[in-house]
Amino acid sequence: MQYRVGKARGRRWSLLAPMMALLGAMPAAPAMAAVFCVDSEASAQAALDTARTNGQADAVRFVAGVYPLTSGLDYATGQSGSDHKALVVSGGFNAACTARTGTTFLDGQEQVQPLRLSFTGADVVSVDHLSLFRGMTEAGSYYGGNMQVYMFDQAGGAKLTIDAVRFLLGGAEANTGGLYVTGWGSVVVTNSLFAGNASGYSPAASINLTGALHFTGNTVTANSVEAVDASPAMYLHAQGGSHFWLSNNIIWGNDNASQDLSLLSGGIYDLVSNDIGSYSGAPGAGSGGNVSVDPQFAACGLLCFDKPLKRSSPLVDAGSDAPPGGLTATDALGVPRVIGVHVDVGAYELDRLFADGFQSAAFPF
């Protein structure tokens, strides 16, 4: 069943339509009992509120465009009446939410966090194909400028999946301008970009988890530490001996950082076929194939923020084709995840058809 919530706004299309055409067909989505098609902050929050209590598995689909946020979006299953059913939150759809045709920007306007998730049960939530942009922590909330996730189910049944999400230009008063996750459960992050985020500590991402993490095929670059004493750009804490797997990632070129990646002792960290500028901590016995080289990012056009690879990059065809947790079918832009002899390292697979003139989503302002 599909619900139409709100009315598409031509103003957003006029800003973005000439600049955003995703490559490839939209991957098939799992069947959902209720599908909400939203095109405003108010309609999106109403859909999330209904999805939390309607007793069904749900999908909330955003029409492509720019959404200037004044409050930010909340999904908190600790509230009365929560059903703890599966939820998929996706962006980039046409006006009918039947096909993915562009990009959805959730713009915090340097005032609010675009997306906040809080789980108190065995919640299964997926977030995909969104650009979380210019988020900022609110007064009294110091972590995760673009996205904040709390997983309170100590039984460990909660699962969060993030795929093809851009964390861009997020800021925080203290900790983590991009993605902040803490709690119990399992987390999967694939094909996502962390760029331009800034904070005093771990500007790109901070994941503190009792459970399993698969962080695969992501690009973490150009994030900035805004503190006198430099901190890591990305911070991971596998609590209580938990196991984290990092595969096929670029974690490189972050500003004023003590390291690009910090692995807090106490857990197991298997690093497979990553390009990491610098890191602290001890990799596990399952690690191998890692390098520390200039990724050679390609220019991708005027006002573009994506980070594709040059044809000459040493990371082309350099990834693991069978990383722990497996590969997705497509990359950050919907290109098949393996085009050449092997998968590329990072969030972007080099599409050889466009190797001499990369086409990408453009900056909307």
TORBA-223396 format. One record per residue (C-alpha): residue in one letter; x, y, z. Coordinates in steps of 0.001 Angstrom, whole numbers, plus 524288, in hexadecimal, padded with zeros to 5 digits. Layout:
! TORBA-223396
{"A" {X Y Z}}
...
END
This chain:
! TORBA-223396
{"M" {80000 80000 80000}}
{"Q" {80550 80D6A 7FC6B}}
{"Y" {801E8 81A32 8030B}}
{"R" {803E5 8276F 7FCB1}}
{"V" {807C1 83152 80720}}
{"G" {808C1 83F82 802EF}}
{"K" {80A58 8456F 7F578}}
{"A" {816CB 8463A 7ED6F}}
{"R" {81CC2 853CA 7ED19}}
{"G" {82165 858CA 7E013}}
{"R" {82B2A 861D1 7E6A5}}
{"R" {833A6 85661 7EAC8}}
{"W" {83335 8507F 7DD39}}
{"S" {83746 85D5E 7D72C}}
{"L" {8435A 85D2E 7DFC1}}
{"L" {84774 84F43 7DD6C}}
{"A" {84157 8494A 7D144}}
{"P" {84BB2 84E39 7C7B9}}
{"M" {856B2 84924 7D03A}}
{"M" {8529B 83BE9 7D5A7}}
{"A" {850A4 82FA3 7CDB4}}
{"L" {85515 82344 7D45A}}
{"L" {85B5E 818D8 7CC07}}
{"G" {854FC 80B8E 7CA8B}}
{"A" {847DA 80606 7CE3F}}
{"M" {84281 80669 7DBF8}}
{"P" {84508 7F982 7E2E1}}
{"A" {8393C 7F177 7E68E}}
{"A" {83455 7F4A0 7F432}}
{"P" {82EAD 7EABF 7FD9F}}
{"A" {81FE5 7EA27 7FE3B}}
{"M" {81A63 7F33E 8088A}}
{"A" {80CF1 7F33E 80E8B}}
{"A" {80C5E 80210 80E7D}}
{"V" {813A5 80B87 805A4}}
{"F" {81369 81A1C 808A3}}
{"C" {816FA 823BE 7FDEA}}
{"V" {81B78 83086 80415}}
{"D" {81FCC 83DB5 7FEE0}}
{"S" {8214B 846AA 80AAB}}
{"E" {826DE 84679 81860}}
{"A" {8192D 8464C 81E3A}}
{"S" {8146E 83B1A 815BA}}
{"A" {820D1 83358 81864}}
{"Q" {81F80 834B7 82727}}
{"A" {81118 83107 8265C}}
{"A" {814AC 824DC 81E97}}
{"L" {81F2E 820FE 82860}}
{"D" {815A4 822C1 8339D}}
{"T" {80B7F 81A3B 82CE7}}
{"A" {8158D 81009 82919}}
{"R" {819BE 80EEB 83742}}
{"T" {80C2A 80AF5 83BF1}}
{"N" {80468 804DB 830C4}}
{"G" {8085B 7F6D5 83372}}
{"Q" {80E0F 7F4E2 825E6}}
{"A" {81B1F 7F4C3 81F1D}}
{"D" {81C84 801F3 81873}}
{"A" {823E2 80984 80E15}}
{"V" {82523 81857 80E47}}
{"R" {82941 81D6B 800E2}}
{"F" {82DA7 82B56 7FE6B}}
{"V" {82B0C 83220 7F199}}
{"A" {837ED 8371F 7EC18}}
{"G" {83B1F 84526 7EFAB}}
{"V" {84084 84DF5 7FA43}}
{"Y" {839A9 84DE2 8076F}}
{"P" {83D55 8598D 81002}}
{"L" {83AEE 8544E 81DBA}}
{"T" {836C0 85C60 82952}}
{"S" {83566 8519E 83394}}
{"G" {83BC8 84585 82DDB}}
{"L" {835AC 8380D 82CF1}}
{"D" {833EC 82EC5 83877}}
{"Y" {830E4 8204B 83949}}
{"A" {8310D 81BB7 84772}}
{"T" {82B61 80E77 84B0E}}
{"G" {82BE1 81136 85997}}
{"Q" {81F3E 818D6 8582B}}
{"S" {81256 812A8 85C35}}
{"G" {80BD6 80A34 851E2}}
{"S" {81818 80711 84A1C}}
{"D" {816AA 7FA6D 84272}}
{"H" {82527 7F7A7 83FE6}}
{"K" {82241 7F396 831E2}}
{"A" {82C0A 7F4F8 826D1}}
{"L" {82DF1 80251 82097}}
{"V" {834C0 80685 81404}}
{"V" {83770 81507 811CC}}
{"S" {83B98 8181E 803CB}}
{"G" {83DE2 82401 7FB3D}}
{"G" {83E81 8285D 7ED2D}}
{"F" {8310F 824A0 7E7FD}}
{"N" {8283C 82A32 7DD8F}}
{"A" {81B9D 83119 7E166}}
{"A" {81443 8243C 7E25D}}
{"C" {81F45 81D77 7E9D3}}
{"T" {81F55 8126F 7DFF9}}
{"A" {82D25 81445 7DA94}}
{"R" {839CD 81A43 7DF39}}
{"T" {83CE7 825B9 7D649}}
{"G" {8454F 82F57 7DE01}}
{"T" {84AB2 832E0 7EB50}}
{"T" {84485 836D1 7F837}}
{"F" {84BCE 840CC 80082}}
{"L" {84799 8420C 80EB3}}
{"D" {84D5C 84F51 811F1}}
{"G" {84F5B 85294 82046}}
{"Q" {85291 860AC 81C71}}
{"E" {85D8B 860A0 8268F}}
{"Q" {8531F 860C4 83131}}
{"V" {84D4D 8531E 8334B}}
{"Q" {850C1 844BB 831DA}}
{"P" {84A2C 83F66 82593}}
{"L" {8479E 831C1 82B09}}
{"R" {846E2 82C1C 838CB}}
{"L" {84410 81DBA 83B90}}
{"S" {841FF 81783 848D4}}
{"F" {83F2E 808E7 84A79}}
{"T" {83A5E 80261 856EB}}
{"G" {83732 7F500 8513F}}
{"A" {83B36 7EBC7 8466D}}
{"D" {838FB 7F662 83C53}}
{"V" {83DAC 7F40C 82E64}}
{"V" {83F93 800E7 8272B}}
{"S" {845D0 803A6 819F2}}
{"V" {8498C 81116 814BF}}
{"D" {84DBB 8126A 8069C}}
{"H" {85003 81C29 7FBA1}}
{"L" {84F1D 8287E 803D4}}
{"S" {8585E 8340A 8047C}}
{"L" {858F3 8390E 81279}}
{"F" {85DFA 846B7 8113D}}
{"R" {86222 85236 819D6}}
{"G" {85D32 84BC9 82645}}
{"M" {8608B 85194 83373}}
{"T" {85E99 84C99 84136}}
{"E" {853FB 8538B 848B7}}
{"A" {85554 85968 8563D}}
{"G" {857AC 84E6A 85FFC}}
{"S" {85A37 8444A 85558}}
{"Y" {868A6 843DB 852AB}}
{"Y" {86A8F 83848 8497F}}
{"G" {867DB 83567 83B30}}
{"G" {86576 841D0 83391}}
{"N" {85FB0 83AE3 827B5}}
{"M" {85AA0 82E51 82DEF}}
{"Q" {85986 829A3 83BEB}}
{"V" {8560D 81B89 83F73}}
{"Y" {853BE 815CF 84CF5}}
{"M" {851AA 80715 84E0F}}
{"F" {84CB0 80429 85BC7}}
{"D" {84899 7F5DD 85A4F}}
{"Q" {852B1 7EEEC 862AC}}
{"A" {84E31 7E1CF 85D46}}
{"G" {85510 7E602 850C9}}
{"G" {849A9 7E39C 847A0}}
{"A" {849B0 7F0ED 84117}}
{"K" {84F8A 7F249 83381}}
{"L" {852C3 7FE91 82BD6}}
{"T" {8567A 7FE5A 81D68}}
{"I" {85B89 80A73 81661}}
{"D" {85DE3 809BF 807BD}}
{"A" {8616F 81434 7FDC9}}
{"V" {85FE0 81F75 80766}}
{"R" {867CF 82BF1 80670}}
{"F" {86BCC 83254 81350}}
{"L" {86F91 84008 80EFB}}
{"L" {873D3 84C75 815F3}}
{"G" {86E69 84864 82325}}
{"G" {872BC 84F74 82F69}}
{"A" {8729D 84C9D 83DF8}}
{"E" {87526 85496 84A1E}}
{"A" {87DFF 849D4 84F40}}
{"N" {87D6A 83C65 848FF}}
{"T" {87AE0 8375A 83B32}}
{"G" {875B3 83FCE 8304B}}
{"G" {87204 83432 827B6}}
{"L" {86CCD 82757 82D5B}}
{"Y" {86C09 82402 83BD9}}
{"V" {8679E 81670 8404C}}
{"T" {867DD 810BD 84DF1}}
{"G" {861A9 80520 854D4}}
{"W" {85EE4 7F6AC 852D1}}
{"G" {85BD1 7EFA8 84615}}
{"S" {86156 7EE5D 8386D}}
{"V" {864A2 7F8E9 82E8B}}
{"V" {8678C 7F828 81FF3}}
{"V" {86CB9 80409 81889}}
{"T" {86F3B 802AD 809E6}}
{"N" {871EC 80B5B 7FE18}}
{"S" {8712D 817EA 805E7}}
{"L" {878C2 824B0 80560}}
{"F" {87D77 82C56 81144}}
{"A" {882F1 83967 80CBA}}
{"G" {883E3 84755 811AD}}
{"N" {87F32 84440 81F6D}}
{"A" {88563 84BAD 82AB8}}
{"S" {885AD 84AC4 8398C}}
{"G" {88F0F 84AED 844E7}}
{"Y" {88FC2 83C16 84541}}
{"S" {88DD0 8315A 83AF0}}
{"P" {8877B 83A4C 830D9}}
{"A" {88450 82FBC 826CE}}
{"A" {87EB2 824B9 82F15}}
{"S" {87EA5 81EF5 83CAE}}
{"I" {87956 8112E 83ED4}}
{"N" {87913 80BB9 84CAE}}
{"L" {87288 7FE71 84C0C}}
{"T" {870A5 7F1D5 85369}}
{"G" {86E30 7E92A 847B6}}
{"A" {872AF 7E794 839AD}}
{"L" {87672 7F243 83010}}
{"H" {8787B 7F059 8217B}}
{"F" {87DF2 7FCDA 81B89}}
{"T" {87FED 7F9DF 80D1A}}
{"G" {882BB 801B6 800DB}}
{"N" {8821F 80F56 806C8}}
{"T" {889F0 81BC7 80480}}
{"V" {88DFA 8242F 81026}}
{"T" {89597 83052 80C24}}
{"A" {896D3 83F20 80DB7}}
{"N" {890FE 83F4A 81B5D}}
{"S" {896CF 84906 824FD}}
{"V" {89A26 84896 83369}}
{"E" {89717 855C9 83988}}
{"A" {89EF6 854FB 8460C}}
{"V" {8AC3A 8594B 84B01}}
{"D" {8AFC5 84B3A 84E33}}
{"A" {8AD6C 84345 841F5}}
{"S" {8A4AC 83744 8430F}}
{"P" {8A1D9 82C2E 8397A}}
{"A" {89924 82EDE 82DE1}}
{"M" {891EA 8220E 83010}}
{"Y" {890BC 81AEC 83D0B}}
{"L" {88C8C 80CD4 83F44}}
{"H" {88A5F 80600 84C3D}}
{"A" {88708 7F785 84BA0}}
{"Q" {88211 7F682 85977}}
{"G" {88317 7EA46 861C0}}
{"G" {88B73 7E2F2 857EF}}
{"S" {88201 7E541 84CA7}}
{"H" {88646 7E292 83EAD}}
{"F" {8872F 7ED63 83462}}
{"W" {88A73 7EADB 82614}}
{"L" {88F5A 7F5DF 81D4E}}
{"S" {890D0 7F25B 80EF2}}
{"N" {89361 7F99F 8022C}}
{"N" {892ED 80728 80871}}
{"I" {89A5F 813A8 805A0}}
{"I" {89D63 81AB3 8126C}}
{"W" {8A6FA 82500 80E18}}
{"G" {8AA08 83372 80D63}}
{"N" {8A2FA 838D7 81947}}
{"D" {8A759 84603 81E93}}
{"N" {8ADE5 848BC 82BBF}}
{"A" {8AB75 83AB0 82FFB}}
{"S" {8B4A0 83317 838D8}}
{"Q" {8B111 82726 830AF}}
{"D" {8A75B 8248E 825F0}}
{"L" {8A259 818F6 82DDD}}
{"S" {8A2FE 81564 83C3F}}
{"L" {8A00B 80791 8410C}}
{"L" {89DD4 80765 84FB0}}
{"S" {8A3B6 7FB96 8565A}}
{"G" {89B20 7F0CC 85BB9}}
{"G" {8945D 7EC18 84F6D}}
{"I" {897FE 7E4BE 84303}}
{"Y" {89A42 7ECBD 836AC}}
{"D" {89C6E 7E588 829ED}}
{"L" {8A123 7EEC4 81F34}}
{"V" {8A02E 7E953 8115C}}
{"S" {8A4A7 7F061 804FD}}
{"N" {8A345 7FE3B 80A20}}
{"D" {8AAD5 80A84 806A3}}
{"I" {8AD73 8113B 813AC}}
{"G" {8B5EF 81D41 814DA}}
{"S" {8B95A 81ACB 8231A}}
{"Y" {8B35D 81374 82E6B}}
{"S" {8B55F 80FAC 83C87}}
{"G" {8B1DC 802B4 8429F}}
{"A" {8B49E 7F46C 83FC3}}
{"P" {8AE6A 7EDB7 833FA}}
{"G" {8A967 7DFD2 835F5}}
{"A" {8AE5D 7D300 830A3}}
{"G" {8A4BE 7D390 82552}}
{"S" {8AAE6 7DFFC 81FE7}}
{"G" {8B255 7E11A 8131A}}
{"G" {8B3C1 7E7EB 8061B}}
{"N" {8B3AD 7F5B0 80BB5}}
{"V" {8BB46 80102 805D0}}
{"S" {8BE39 80F31 808C0}}
{"V" {8BED9 8164B 7FBB7}}
{"D" {8B954 82288 7F580}}
{"P" {8ABDB 81E51 7F09B}}
{"Q" {8ACC3 82784 7E4D5}}
{"F" {89EFB 82CEA 7E55F}}
{"A" {899F8 831DE 7D858}}
{"A" {89410 83F2C 7D5E4}}
{"C" {885A1 83CB8 7D3A6}}
{"G" {880B7 84991 7CE52}}
{"L" {87C7F 85706 7D2C8}}
{"L" {87669 8577A 7E063}}
{"C" {877DD 848CF 7E1F7}}
{"F" {87A71 842B8 7EF2C}}
{"D" {87BD2 83439 7EBC4}}
{"K" {88917 82D87 7EC5D}}
{"P" {88ABD 8248C 7E092}}
{"L" {897FC 81EC7 7DD64}}
{"K" {8A0BB 82265 7D211}}
{"R" {8A30B 817D8 7C81D}}
{"S" {8B14A 817B5 7CCA0}}
{"S" {8ADDB 815A7 7DAFD}}
{"P" {8B4B2 80A15 7E16F}}
{"L" {8A7A8 80713 7E80A}}
{"V" {8A0A9 80360 7DB73}}
{"D" {89E69 7F494 7DB5D}}
{"A" {8A5E0 7F3BB 7E840}}
{"G" {89B1F 7EFBB 7F1BD}}
{"S" {896E9 7E2B9 7F744}}
{"D" {88BFB 7DC60 7EF5E}}
{"A" {887B9 7D457 7FB1E}}
{"P" {888FF 7DD25 80707}}
{"P" {88318 7D91F 81414}}
{"G" {874A0 7DC21 812F8}}
{"G" {8750D 7DBD1 80413}}
{"L" {8737F 7E612 7F974}}
{"T" {86773 7EDBE 7F5A3}}
{"A" {8627A 7ED5E 7E79A}}
{"T" {86546 7FBC3 7E4EF}}
{"D" {86DFD 806D8 7E990}}
{"A" {86AD9 81463 7EED7}}
{"L" {8653E 818F3 7E1CB}}
{"G" {85E35 80CA3 7DD8C}}
{"V" {8694C 807CC 7D4DA}}
{"P" {86B8F 7F902 7D593}}
{"R" {8748C 7F689 7E10E}}
{"V" {87E35 7EE6E 7D90E}}
{"I" {88115 7F332 7CB52}}
{"G" {88F5C 7EFCC 7C911}}
{"V" {89799 7E415 7CCB6}}
{"H" {894FC 7E689 7DB2A}}
{"V" {88D14 7EFE3 7E378}}
{"D" {892AE 7FD8D 7E55A}}
{"V" {89650 802B1 7F2CD}}
{"G" {88D78 80D89 7F7F4}}
{"A" {87F4E 81161 7F5FC}}
{"Y" {88040 81370 7E739}}
{"E" {8826C 80920 7DCD8}}
{"L" {88971 80E96 7D0FF}}
{"D" {87FA6 80E2C 7C5E2}}
{"R" {88858 80D0E 7BA11}}
{"L" {87DC1 812A6 7B138}}
{"F" {87F87 81FAC 7B835}}
{"A" {88DE6 81E92 7BB9A}}
{"D" {8914F 82A9C 7B382}}
{"G" {885F3 832FC 7B825}}
{"F" {87FFD 82E89 7C4D2}}
{"Q" {871C2 83216 7C6C4}}
{"S" {86D66 833EC 7D4B9}}
{"A" {86392 83A5C 7DD82}}
{"A" {866ED 8489E 7DF52}}
{"F" {866F7 85188 7EB11}}
{"P" {8594A 85761 7EC0B}}
{"F" {85C4B 86536 7F07F}}
END
